[in-house]
Amino acid sequence: MKTLQKTILALTTGSLLTVGANAAVNYGNGYTGQPYVGAKVGQFDLDHAGTDDPTAYGIYAGYNFDPNFGIEAEYVGSDDADYTSLGQKGEVDAKSYGAYGTYRYQFPNTGLYAKGKLGVAKTEVEGKGTLTQNFSDSDTSLAGGVGLGYSVNPNFSVEAEYDKLGSDADLMTVGAQLKF
């Protein structure tokens, strides 16, 4: 990873933590924060020619400082998908690591909420051909996503989400989370 990328990653992470710490201030509403963990499954949409979209599996954890603001970290990996390049066949897989600041808007009198997130993600894509057509791509960049969720009860919810992971990968997932 280049020095500039490391610097941007460190500054963004520090900024997200600072925003989260400021949001954690209790304004007398009695909200004490809420950690959560979750799992998701979906599909990567890769911008590599001749590549099928691999199935994605991921885990994530976060902390809501108040009902609206929080932070989240995630890891998403994939199974092998087929690709064809210059008449050769091979397999491609992808993985992504991300850290985000989150915002949730709870629709009044329902369990439904909208979620947005913005942060930094490192996405790695590797292709292995039958002969010599191998490729590897790694990109650390600004990333974000939008989603819609439903709180089944105060400690369990489900979400559908779309994430933009830089210039060469998108991610569509459904997942469930358990709040503590």
C-alpha positions as CSV (number, residue, x, y, z in Angstrom):
1,M,0.0,0.0,0.0
2,K,1.4,3.4,-0.9
3,T,2.2,6.0,1.7
4,L,-0.5,8.4,0.5
5,Q,-3.1,5.6,0.7
6,K,-2.0,4.8,4.3
7,T,-2.2,8.4,5.2
8,I,-5.7,8.8,3.8
9,L,-6.8,5.6,5.5
10,A,-5.4,6.8,8.9
11,L,-6.9,10.3,8.6
12,T,-10.3,8.9,7.6
13,T,-10.3,6.3,10.4
14,G,-9.4,9.0,12.9
15,S,-12.1,11.3,11.6
16,L,-14.7,8.5,11.9
17,L,-13.7,7.8,15.4
18,T,-13.8,11.5,16.3
19,V,-17.3,11.9,14.9
20,G,-18.4,8.8,16.7
21,A,-17.0,10.0,20.0
22,N,-18.8,13.3,19.6
23,A,-22.0,11.5,18.8
24,A,-21.6,9.5,22.0
25,V,-22.2,12.4,24.2
26,N,-25.4,11.8,26.2
27,Y,-27.8,14.7,25.7
28,G,-30.1,13.5,28.5
29,N,-32.2,11.1,26.4
30,G,-31.0,8.1,28.3
31,Y,-29.5,6.4,25.2
32,T,-26.3,4.6,26.2
33,G,-25.2,3.2,22.8
34,Q,-25.7,-0.2,21.3
35,P,-23.1,-2.7,19.9
36,Y,-24.1,-5.2,17.2
37,V,-22.8,-8.0,15.0
38,G,-24.1,-9.4,11.8
39,A,-23.7,-11.6,8.8
40,K,-24.5,-11.0,5.2
41,V,-24.7,-12.8,1.9
42,G,-25.0,-11.4,-1.6
43,Q,-23.1,-10.8,-4.8
44,F,-20.1,-8.8,-6.0
45,D,-20.5,-6.9,-9.3
46,L,-16.9,-6.8,-10.6
47,D,-15.9,-4.5,-13.5
48,H,-13.5,-7.1,-15.1
49,A,-14.2,-8.2,-18.6
50,G,-15.3,-11.8,-19.0
51,T,-16.0,-12.3,-15.2
52,D,-19.0,-13.8,-13.7
53,D,-20.2,-12.2,-10.5
54,P,-19.0,-14.2,-7.4
55,T,-21.3,-14.9,-4.4
56,A,-20.3,-12.8,-1.4
57,Y,-20.3,-13.8,2.3
58,G,-19.5,-11.4,5.1
59,I,-19.4,-10.5,8.7
60,Y,-19.6,-7.0,10.3
61,A,-19.7,-5.3,13.7
62,G,-20.7,-1.9,14.7
63,Y,-21.7,0.5,17.5
64,N,-24.6,2.9,17.5
65,F,-23.7,6.0,19.6
66,D,-27.3,7.2,19.5
67,P,-30.3,6.1,17.5
68,N,-28.9,7.8,14.4
69,F,-25.1,7.8,14.3
70,G,-22.7,4.9,14.6
71,I,-19.6,3.2,13.2
72,E,-19.2,-0.1,11.4
73,A,-16.4,-2.4,10.2
74,E,-16.9,-5.3,7.8
75,Y,-15.1,-8.1,6.0
76,V,-16.7,-9.6,2.8
77,G,-15.2,-12.5,0.8
78,S,-16.4,-14.5,-2.1
79,D,-16.4,-17.9,-3.6
80,D,-14.6,-18.6,-6.9
81,A,-16.5,-17.5,-10.0
82,D,-15.6,-18.3,-13.6
83,Y,-14.0,-15.9,-16.1
84,T,-12.9,-16.0,-19.7
85,S,-10.1,-13.9,-21.0
86,L,-8.4,-14.2,-24.4
87,G,-10.0,-17.6,-25.0
88,Q,-8.7,-19.0,-21.6
89,K,-10.9,-19.9,-18.7
90,G,-10.1,-19.4,-15.0
91,E,-11.5,-18.4,-11.7
92,V,-11.8,-15.1,-9.9
93,D,-12.4,-14.2,-6.3
94,A,-12.8,-11.0,-4.4
95,K,-12.6,-9.7,-0.8
96,S,-13.2,-6.3,0.8
97,Y,-12.4,-4.8,4.2
98,G,-14.1,-1.6,5.2
99,A,-14.6,0.9,8.0
100,Y,-17.6,3.3,7.9
101,G,-19.5,6.0,9.7
102,T,-23.2,5.2,9.6
103,Y,-26.5,7.1,9.8
104,R,-29.9,5.6,10.3
105,Y,-33.3,7.2,9.8
106,Q,-36.0,5.4,11.7
107,F,-39.4,5.8,9.9
108,P,-42.0,6.9,12.5
109,N,-44.3,4.2,14.1
110,T,-42.7,1.3,12.2
111,G,-39.7,-1.0,12.5
112,L,-38.5,0.2,9.1
113,Y,-35.3,2.3,8.8
114,A,-33.0,3.6,6.1
115,K,-29.3,3.4,6.5
116,G,-26.4,5.2,4.8
117,K,-22.7,4.6,5.3
118,L,-19.5,6.3,4.2
119,G,-15.9,5.4,4.8
120,V,-12.9,3.6,3.4
121,A,-12.7,0.1,1.9
122,K,-9.8,-2.0,0.5
123,T,-11.0,-4.3,-2.2
124,E,-8.9,-7.1,-3.7
125,V,-9.7,-9.1,-6.8
126,E,-7.6,-12.0,-8.0
127,G,-8.0,-14.1,-11.1
128,K,-6.2,-17.4,-11.8
129,G,-6.1,-18.7,-15.4
130,T,-5.5,-22.2,-16.7
131,L,-2.3,-21.1,-18.3
132,T,-0.8,-17.6,-17.8
133,Q,-3.7,-15.2,-17.8
134,N,-3.5,-14.3,-14.0
135,F,-4.4,-10.9,-12.7
136,S,-4.5,-9.2,-9.3
137,D,-6.1,-5.8,-8.5
138,S,-6.1,-4.1,-5.1
139,D,-7.7,-0.7,-4.5
140,T,-8.1,1.3,-1.3
141,S,-10.6,4.1,-1.7
142,L,-13.6,6.0,-0.5
143,A,-16.6,3.7,-0.2
144,G,-20.2,4.0,0.8
145,G,-23.6,2.4,0.7
146,V,-27.3,2.7,1.2
147,G,-29.7,0.2,2.6
148,L,-33.1,-0.5,4.0
149,G,-33.7,-2.4,7.2
150,Y,-36.4,-3.8,9.4
151,S,-36.2,-4.2,13.2
152,V,-38.0,-7.4,14.0
153,N,-37.6,-6.7,17.7
154,P,-35.3,-4.3,19.7
155,N,-32.4,-6.8,19.4
156,F,-32.7,-8.3,15.9
157,S,-33.0,-6.7,12.5
158,V,-32.6,-7.6,8.8
159,E,-31.1,-5.3,6.1
160,A,-30.7,-5.1,2.3
161,E,-27.8,-3.0,1.2
162,Y,-26.0,-1.7,-1.9
163,D,-22.3,-0.7,-1.5
164,K,-20.0,1.1,-3.9
165,L,-16.4,-0.2,-3.2
166,G,-14.3,2.0,-5.3
167,S,-13.9,2.1,-9.0
168,D,-14.1,-1.6,-9.9
169,A,-16.5,-3.3,-7.5
170,D,-20.1,-3.0,-6.2
171,L,-21.7,-5.2,-3.6
172,M,-25.4,-6.1,-3.1
173,T,-26.3,-8.0,0.1
174,V,-29.0,-9.1,2.5
175,G,-28.1,-9.7,6.1
176,A,-29.2,-10.0,9.7
177,Q,-27.8,-8.4,12.8
178,L,-28.0,-9.1,16.5
179,K,-27.8,-6.1,18.9
180,F,-26.6,-6.4,22.5
